[in-house]
Amino acid sequence: MPEERFTACIDIIQTVKCLLFSVLFFIFLLEAALRITGKWITASEKSTGRFFYEWGYETHRHYAYPPNDTFVMDIGEYSWEYHTNSLGYREREMDTAPPHAIRALVIGDSFAEGNGTSYDSSWARHLERRLQQKHPDAEVYVCGISGFDPFYAYVALKERLLPYRPTHVLISVNDSDFDDFIIRGGFSRFKDGNRVQYKDPPWFLPVYRYSHIARMIAHTFCHYDYYLIQRVHTEKVRREAADSISACLQNIYQLCRENHIRFLAVIYPVPHKVCYATDDHILSDVPALEKTTAAYPALFLYNDLSKNLKAGDCMSYCWKTDSHFNNKGYALLAHLIDSAIQAQHPDFWSIPDSPGY
């Protein structure tokens, strides 16, 4: 009898081992298959080859590239040599002397910076050339970098850029600013000691990082979106983002008025949100900014840009994977901005000469 029990125990252990091995082998095969298909690859892995979320990220208060530097911006689909000025922007050196003509600052993220094309082909450069046809001495400077958002724009303008005496400020806003707010928060990110810290990451982020099975479970069965927000909360979170971004733009507008600077928010969608607008997970967030109660001068370009992109080959205006505009797309955007300013804000390019103009 004892021998039979011993033999039975051995059989049970062997069976458990086989089952455990089978489960582990299945998990290994499933993980390998998911990685091969690439279905759950994140945007950062797709564009740069590395996993990166900004949850919990810490950085310095003045978000910028290294000053007076030269480096290659390589996104995979394209690469450009960047040259930065003393402030760390992809721009020529700026003057602190009083302007004798228009001195406009374009503040924003990679779309304002002109990521996806050469320095001379950003929408700011196209707009400057258009502006100089009527105002030959006009200057337009890009004062933003990849990763900027309106909250960084406010701090940069207030603490770094006012000494350069701009006459005009244009704040570039697009869909990525909504995503930035969700992970970074608003002004709460700015801490003491010139430090910035974003929101704490979801508890499962370490597992999510290394396991594509975990990603499949999170997105398919637990209904998390790409930014790891459960979809049942998406509408509320996006609405909060729209209200907070609008409030921030109103703060920048007030700061500009106090310093006799003309202000304009330039609001447009990321091109993929137009070209691939097929369901609720792709639709642009920027039209929601028109529905907020904040009051500030703005160009809402979703309809104009959408109409022009869809009139031809939509994807010919931008990079297929990365979603930034190419030269053709930035030229179109500058044309739409210039036309909208003339139609909606015909006095914008005049130079204010009194408080509150």
TAJO-V452483 format. One line per field, one symbol per residue. burial: 1 if it has 9 or more other ideal C-beta (glycine too) atoms within 8 Angstrom, else 0. A space follows every 10 residues. Layout:
burial=???
//
This chain:
burial=0000000000 0000000000 0000001001 1001000001 0101101000 0011110000 1111101010 0010110101 0101101111 1001000010 1111111111 1111111010 1111111101 1100100111 1111101111 1111111101 1101111111 1111111111 1111110010 0000110100 0000100100 1111111110 0001100111 0001001110 1111111111 1110111001 1111111111 1111101000 0101111110 0101010111 1101110111 0001001110 0101111111 1111111111 1000100110 0100000
//
